[in-house]
């Protein structure tokens, strides 16, 4: 049997207090952990491109399924190795603030540090991949260009809506991890929602940092392109994680917890 929602809420509140304290007392360590998360997400993007690109080149209808199937390794690394990811921090710190366990300053600090660290980690990994010449040629390079072009073709409203839906799924994964008892169940709880958001084509700000980082180092995009994307995707991820999952489960689970 899974843990109760009240237990999961207690787990998230403990995480919020821990993040708030770590970002205040040991900001350097916290930033390093955020850099690690950005790099792990970038590794997932590199795996996706490396594995799915030949199928994309062959116009296989299984491309989306394959993309979703392999990208889950990124969030599995974040959860089990331990690292600070912005999209989950959006939910955790919102719950901490709603419950009165952390303040607005802590929320802003954690979100800012996590975003900055994730960006540095994503670009650092992208630079290493570029130096290794892993994605420069076809078909991976071609697929990278097509993915960037598709994102650039979306309006701001579309990016925002897709980002809301993305972090709804990502934070549901983190919420379910807090309810699961065994590592096998936790892995499945992570993998399936990530599979869904990648296969459908939702927008994850850290995954986009990684994808644009790979494209920028390869000369296929600019920093301005990334900035425009994040302008809409970051707020959408916040709404999806902090409001649709964090606030909603805080509202329902706190009643059970009080009882």
C-alpha positions as a printed Julia matrix, in Angstrom:
259×3 Matrix{Float64}:
  0.0    0.0     0.0
  1.28   3.51   -0.76
  1.78   6.08    1.94
 -1.16   8.4     2.62
 -1.4   11.87    1.04
 -0.8   13.32    4.52
  2.51  11.44    4.7
  3.49  12.74    1.28
  2.63  16.28    2.36
  4.87  15.92    5.42
  7.67  14.72    3.15
  7.31  17.77    0.87
  7.24  20.13    3.85
 10.45  18.59    5.16
 12.0   19.02    1.72
 10.95  22.68    1.62
 12.58  23.39    4.99
 15.73  21.54    3.94
 16.01  23.46    0.66
 15.41  26.78    2.4
 18.09  26.07    5.0
 20.63  24.71    2.5
 20.24  27.63    0.1
 20.76  30.09    2.99
 23.53  28.4     4.98
 25.4   26.54    2.22
 24.61  28.35   -1.04
 27.7   27.0    -2.78
 26.75  23.39   -2.1
 23.17  24.07   -3.09
 24.26  25.59   -6.4
 26.51  22.61   -7.13
 23.54  20.28   -6.6
 21.49  22.42   -9.0
 24.31  22.26  -11.56
 24.22  18.47  -11.27
 20.49  18.41  -11.98
 20.94  20.54  -15.1
 23.64  18.19  -16.33
 21.48  15.11  -15.67
 18.61  16.58  -17.67
 21.05  17.43  -20.47
 22.25  13.82  -20.46
 18.66  12.77  -21.02
 18.45  15.1   -24.05
 21.68  13.72  -25.48
 20.4   10.17  -25.04
 17.1   11.1   -26.68
 18.83  12.61  -29.71
 21.34   9.78  -30.04
 18.72   7.02  -29.88
 15.75   8.61  -31.64
 17.54  10.44  -34.48
 17.98   7.39  -36.75
 14.27   6.6   -36.38
 13.41  10.24  -37.15
 15.56  10.06  -40.27
 13.7    6.91  -41.35
 10.33   8.65  -40.69
  9.38   5.97  -38.17
  6.01   6.42  -36.44
  7.65   5.15  -33.24
  9.83   8.24  -32.76
  7.66   9.89  -30.11
  7.3    6.64  -28.18
 11.06   6.14  -28.24
 11.75   9.71  -27.12
  9.45   9.3   -24.15
 10.85   5.9   -23.28
 14.49   6.99  -22.97
 14.21  10.49  -21.47
 12.96   9.15  -18.14
 16.57   8.38  -17.19
 17.08  12.12  -16.64
 14.56  12.51  -13.81
 15.48   9.1   -12.39
 19.05  10.38  -12.0
 17.8   13.56  -10.34
 15.58  11.67   -7.88
 17.84   8.76   -6.95
 21.28  10.38   -7.22
 19.96  13.51   -5.52
 20.05  16.94   -7.18
 18.1   20.21   -7.13
 15.75  20.63  -10.09
 13.74  23.82  -10.61
 10.52  22.19  -11.79
 10.13  20.1    -8.64
 11.37  22.98   -6.44
  8.5   25.07   -7.84
  6.04  22.69   -6.19
  7.99  21.96   -3.01
  8.64  25.59   -2.08
  5.06  26.61   -2.87
  3.79  23.94   -0.47
  6.25  25.12    2.17
  5.05  28.71    1.78
  1.37  27.77    1.86
  1.89  25.77    5.04
  3.82  28.6     6.65
  6.96  26.5     7.04
  9.07  28.69    4.73
  8.9   32.36    3.74
  8.71  34.29    0.51
 12.43  35.12    0.66
 13.32  31.43    0.91
 11.01  30.6    -1.99
 12.55  33.28   -4.21
 16.1   32.31   -3.22
 15.59  28.6    -3.9
 13.88  29.22   -7.23
 16.61  31.65   -8.35
 19.53  29.48   -7.25
 17.99  26.37   -8.77
 17.3   28.03  -12.11
 20.82  29.46  -12.27
 22.45  26.17  -11.33
 20.31  24.16  -13.75
 21.24  26.55  -16.56
 24.95  26.27  -15.77
 24.79  22.48  -15.6
 22.85  22.18  -18.86
 25.31  24.42  -20.72
 28.33  22.76  -19.16
 27.2   19.33  -20.31
 26.31  20.76  -23.74
 29.83  22.17  -24.07
 31.34  18.79  -23.25
 29.09  17.04  -25.78
 30.05  19.61  -28.43
 33.73  19.16  -27.65
 33.3   15.42  -28.08
 31.61  15.88  -31.46
 28.76  13.63  -30.41
 25.83  15.42  -32.06
 27.37  17.56  -34.78
 26.65  15.3   -37.73
 23.52  13.73  -39.12
 21.16  12.34  -38.04
 21.41  13.66  -34.44
 22.39  17.18  -35.51
 19.57  17.29  -38.02
 17.04  16.2   -35.41
 18.37  18.81  -32.98
 17.8   21.52  -35.58
 14.27  20.27  -36.27
 13.38  20.24  -32.56
 14.61  23.81  -32.13
 12.74  24.96  -35.25
  9.54  23.39  -33.92
  9.87  25.22  -30.61
 10.6   28.5   -32.36
  7.39  28.06  -34.34
  5.22  28.04  -31.21
  3.52  31.18  -29.92
  4.06  32.44  -26.39
  0.63  31.21  -25.36
  1.33  27.75  -26.73
  4.66  27.55  -24.92
  3.01  28.64  -21.65
  0.16  26.13  -21.91
  2.5   23.27  -22.78
  4.74  24.24  -19.85
  1.79  24.17  -17.43
  0.89  20.67  -18.6
  4.5   19.54  -18.48
  5.1   20.41  -14.85
  1.71  19.05  -13.91
  3.09  15.66  -14.94
  6.6   16.14  -13.56
  5.35  17.24  -10.15
  2.78  14.45  -10.09
  5.78  12.14  -10.51
  7.52  13.73   -7.51
  4.3   13.63   -5.47
  3.86   9.93   -6.26
  7.49   9.24   -5.31
  6.69  10.69   -1.87
  3.81   8.22   -1.59
  5.61   5.1    -2.86
  7.41   2.73   -0.48
  9.89   0.77   -2.62
 12.52   1.87   -5.15
 10.89  -0.12   -7.96
  7.58   1.66   -7.37
  9.35   5.02   -7.15
 11.12   4.37  -10.46
  7.83   3.56  -12.18
  6.24   6.65  -10.62
  8.96   8.78  -12.2
  9.18   7.06  -15.57
  5.54   7.06  -16.67
  4.74  10.78  -16.26
  8.05  11.71  -17.92
  7.26   9.33  -20.76
  3.92  11.11  -21.2
  5.21  14.69  -21.25
  8.04  13.92  -23.69
  5.95  11.79  -26.04
  3.16  14.39  -26.15
  5.54  17.31  -26.65
  5.16  19.48  -23.54
  7.68  22.16  -22.49
 10.14  21.68  -19.61
 12.33  24.7   -18.87
 15.44  22.76  -17.82
 15.13  20.31  -20.72
 14.88  23.37  -22.98
 17.99  24.85  -21.37
 19.77  21.63  -22.32
 18.34  21.43  -25.82
 19.07  25.07  -26.61
 22.48  24.71  -24.98
 23.3   21.9   -27.39
 21.97  23.97  -30.3
 23.81  27.16  -29.27
 27.16  25.41  -28.94
 26.52  23.83  -32.35
 25.56  27.16  -33.97
 21.92  26.2   -34.53
 20.31  28.71  -32.1
 21.08  31.89  -30.19
 20.89  32.98  -26.57
 17.97  35.2   -27.55
 16.06  32.16  -28.79
 16.52  30.48  -25.42
 15.55  33.65  -23.53
 12.29  33.93  -25.48
 11.46  30.3   -24.77
 12.16  30.55  -21.05
 10.14  33.77  -20.79
  6.99  31.7   -21.31
  8.05  28.22  -20.19
  9.36  29.1   -16.71
  6.09  30.78  -15.6
  4.11  27.92  -17.13
  6.16  25.37  -15.21
  5.59  27.35  -12.02
  1.82  27.33  -12.52
  1.76  23.62  -13.34
  3.89  22.6   -10.37
  3.11  25.18   -7.69
 -0.62  25.61   -8.35
 -2.06  22.55  -10.1
 -0.11  20.03   -8.02
  1.42  21.76   -4.99
 -1.48  24.0    -3.93
 -4.1   21.42   -4.88
 -2.58  18.6    -2.82
 -1.74  20.94    0.05
 -5.43  21.89    0.17
 -6.68  18.29    0.11
 -3.96  16.5     2.1
 -3.74  19.04    4.94
 -7.34  18.24    5.9
 -6.48  14.55    6.18
 -3.29  15.48    8.06
 -5.25  17.63   10.52
 -7.78  14.87   11.06
